[in-house]
Amino acid sequence: MKSGTLAVLTGAALVVALLLLGAFNLAKPRILVLHSSDRNSSTVIRMDEGIHQTLDKNRQPMSVRWHYLGIDGMPDEEHREDAATVGLRTIEQFNPDVVIAVDDEAQEYVMRRFAGLERPKVIFTAIDHEPKTYGYVGAANVTGVGETVPLTAIRDMLQYVKKGQPVRLAILGDAGPTGKGQVKQVEAFNWAPHSVVGVHTLGDFAAWQAAIKGMDGKADAVLLLSAGGLPASPTERAVVPYPDVIKWIETNAKPLPIGADIDYVEHGGGLSVASSAKAMGEIAAADALAWVKAGPAAPPPQATQNTRYSVGMREAALRARGISLPSIYIEASRLDRLYYP
């Protein structure tokens, strides 16, 4: 009899404990980090590093989940829409208080439909378009961190391409949301004393190859913007691996290639100047924590623009082109763990 009563009491205590644990987990604020790319991108890894470092300092219990859309590595619109559907399902199931949405593709394919709603709160980060592109202006549930391509730093670096002489600069990007947003920034920028001799937004690798070959004798440097998920050609939709794109460019481009993302040097490129993904992750996570702690009715934190950037270099590749950069660039790339001899 006593053992039966004890078993009942033990079972009841276990049920109560499980109910309390469930209630505790449900009460914890929920943050979803929604990436446009897959988890293997160097930019994504550094973005997550910044997010983790900020969240790890927080003492309030939080439930945090990551989802990687992988859109920039997909060959066509059908696959991108399928990835967006999975992302929307993740939001529905997790029911986050805040979504940290990374890059323009996450806004274009998923988050723009939540602008102006009560839930979830949206913190965009690393977007190259203006927030109005996604209907975010005036939306009380949206704030974030814009990405500015570090064009001033790139312009300053161009003086070392031709030993102080003005440089003819070509621009090459893909036809996706990120690439188009970056091109708008490039076209609005004052490049003097240098000159922009061509701007190309092309949607496949064959078109990139033709454009780069056509720059021979017409450009001294080419700024390479977003190049994620380039299909081989208009008729062959298989995506060319990014390292293969970079290897071909470094081997065949007569103008000096300059990457606008840190993956460019990590996969074999000679030089890159890119917005700091880690810094944008830190800011976005800090905004998410502040907004959650302020309460459901709190206004959003002020939207900001990231101005920090990272330099990457592969010195042997630059030396082969007869280019030597001052030691300050070398030390900056070492600090960012982006220096290769």
Residue pairs with C-beta under 8 A, 6 or more apart in sequence:
24 61
25 63
28 61
28 62
28 63
29 60
29 62
29 63
29 97
29 98
29 292
30 62
30 63
30 64
30 65
30 94
30 95
30 96
30 97
30 98
31 55
31 62
31 63
31 64
31 65
31 96
31 97
31 98
31 99
31 100
31 288
31 292
32 64
32 65
32 66
32 67
32 90
32 91
32 94
32 96
32 98
32 99
32 100
32 120
33 48
33 51
33 64
33 65
33 66
33 67
33 99
33 100
33 102
34 67
34 69
34 87
34 90
34 91
34 99
34 100
34 101
34 102
34 106
34 110
34 111
35 44
35 47
35 66
35 67
35 68
35 69
35 102
35 103
35 106
36 69
36 71
36 72
36 102
36 103
36 104
36 105
36 106
36 178
37 43
37 44
37 68
37 69
37 70
37 71
37 72
37 73
37 102
37 103
37 105
37 228
38 44
38 68
38 70
38 73
39 45
39 48
39 66
39 68
41 263
42 262
42 263
42 266
43 261
43 262
43 263
43 274
43 277
44 68
44 102
44 277
46 262
46 276
46 277
46 278
46 281
47 102
47 125
47 126
47 277
47 278
47 280
47 281
48 66
48 281
49 278
49 281
50 277
50 278
50 279
50 280
50 281
50 282
50 283
50 284
50 285
51 100
51 281
51 282
51 284
51 285
53 282
54 281
54 282
54 285
54 286
54 289
55 62
55 64
55 285
55 289
58 289
60 289
60 292
60 293
62 289
62 292
65 90
65 94
65 96
67 87
67 90
69 83
69 84
69 86
69 87
69 105
69 106
69 109
69 110
70 83
71 80
71 83
71 84
71 105
71 106
71 109
71 229
72 103
72 105
72 176
72 178
72 226
72 228
72 229
73 228
73 229
73 239
74 80
74 83
74 229
74 239
75 229
75 231
75 237
75 238
75 239
76 231
76 237
80 105
80 109
81 109
83 109
84 109
84 110
87 106
87 109
87 110
88 110
91 99
91 110
91 120
95 119
95 120
96 120
97 119
97 120
97 121
97 292
98 120
98 121
98 122
98 123
98 288
98 291
98 292
99 111
99 114
99 120
99 121
99 122
99 123
100 123
100 125
100 284
100 285
100 288
101 107
101 110
101 111
101 122
101 123
101 124
101 125
101 144
102 125
102 126
102 284
103 126
103 127
103 178
104 127
104 128
104 129
104 176
104 177
104 178
104 181
105 176
105 177
105 178
106 124
107 124
107 127
107 129
107 133
107 134
107 136
107 177
108 134
108 177
111 122
111 124
111 134
112 134
112 135
112 136
114 120
114 122
114 141
115 122
115 134
115 135
115 136
115 139
115 141
115 142
116 135
116 138
116 139
116 140
116 141
116 142
117 141
118 141
119 141
120 141
121 141
121 142
121 291
121 300
122 136
122 139
122 141
122 142
122 143
122 144
123 142
123 143
123 144
123 145
123 284
123 287
123 288
123 291
124 131
124 134
124 136
124 142
124 143
124 144
124 145
124 146
125 144
125 145
125 147
125 280
125 281
125 283
125 284
126 145
126 147
126 275
126 277
126 280
126 306
127 134
127 144
127 146
127 147
127 181
128 146
128 147
128 149
128 177
128 178
128 180
128 181
128 182
128 184
128 185
129 177
129 180
129 181
129 184
130 146
131 137
131 142
131 144
131 146
131 303
133 181
136 142
136 144
140 299
140 300
141 300
142 300
143 287
143 291
143 300
143 301
143 302
143 303
144 284
144 287
144 303
144 304
145 280
145 283
145 284
145 287
145 303
145 304
145 305
145 306
146 303
146 304
146 305
146 306
147 275
147 280
147 306
148 185
148 275
148 305
148 306
148 307
149 182
149 185
149 186
149 225
149 260
149 275
150 273
150 274
150 275
150 307
150 309
151 185
151 186
151 189
151 191
153 273
153 309
153 311
154 223
154 258
154 260
154 273
155 189
155 191
155 194
157 258
157 271
157 273
157 325
157 329
158 167
158 169
158 194
158 221
159 167
160 323
160 324
160 325
160 326
161 167
161 220
161 221
161 256
161 323
162 220
166 193
166 194
166 195
167 194
167 195
167 220
167 221
168 194
168 195
168 197
168 218
168 219
168 220
168 221
169 191
169 194
169 195
169 196
169 197
169 219
169 220
169 221
169 222
169 223
170 196
170 197
170 198
170 199
170 200
170 211
170 215
170 218
170 219
170 221
170 222
170 223
170 255
171 183
171 186
171 196
171 198
171 199
171 200
171 222
171 223
171 225
172 200
172 202
172 208
172 211
172 212
172 222
172 223
172 224
172 225
173 179
173 180
173 182
173 183
173 200
173 201
173 202
173 224
173 225
173 226
173 227
174 201
174 202
174 203
174 225
174 226
174 227
174 228
174 229
174 230
175 201
175 202
175 203
176 226
176 228
176 229
178 225
178 226
178 228
179 201
179 225
179 226
179 227
180 201
182 225
182 226
182 260
183 199
183 201
183 225
186 196
186 199
186 223
186 225
187 196
187 199
197 218
197 219
198 211
198 215
198 218
198 219
200 207
200 211
202 208
202 211
203 230
203 231
203 234
204 230
204 231
204 232
204 233
204 234
205 230
205 231
205 232
205 233
205 240
205 245
206 232
206 233
206 234
207 233
208 227
208 230
208 245
208 249
209 248
209 252
212 222
212 249
212 252
212 253
212 255
213 252
215 222
215 253
215 254
215 255
216 254
216 255
217 254
219 255
220 255
220 256
221 255
221 256
221 257
221 258
222 253
222 255
222 256
222 257
222 258
223 258
223 260
224 249
224 257
224 258
224 259
224 260
224 264
225 260
226 260
226 261
227 242
227 245
228 242
229 239
230 239
230 240
230 245
231 237
231 238
231 239
231 240
232 238
232 239
232 240
242 263
242 267
243 267
243 268
246 259
246 264
246 267
246 268
246 269
247 268
249 257
249 269
250 257
250 268
250 269
250 270
250 317
256 270
256 271
256 321
256 323
257 264
257 269
257 270
257 271
258 271
258 272
258 273
259 265
259 269
259 271
259 272
259 273
259 274
259 312
260 272
260 273
260 274
261 272
261 274
262 272
262 274
262 277
262 310
262 312
262 336
262 338
264 272
264 274
264 312
265 271
265 272
265 312
265 313
265 314
265 338
265 340
266 312
266 338
268 314
269 312
269 314
269 317
270 313
270 314
270 317
270 318
270 321
271 312
271 313
271 314
271 317
271 318
272 310
272 311
272 312
272 313
272 338
273 309
273 310
273 311
273 312
274 309
274 310
274 312
275 306
275 308
275 309
275 310
276 306
276 308
276 309
276 310
277 310
278 310
279 306
279 308
280 306
283 304
283 306
287 300
287 301
290 301
291 298
291 300
291 301
310 332
310 333
310 336
310 338
311 329
311 332
311 333
311 336
311 338
312 333
312 336
312 338
312 339
313 325
313 329
313 330
313 333
313 338
313 339
313 340
314 340
314 341
315 330
315 339
315 340
315 341
316 340
316 341
318 324
318 325
330 339
333 339
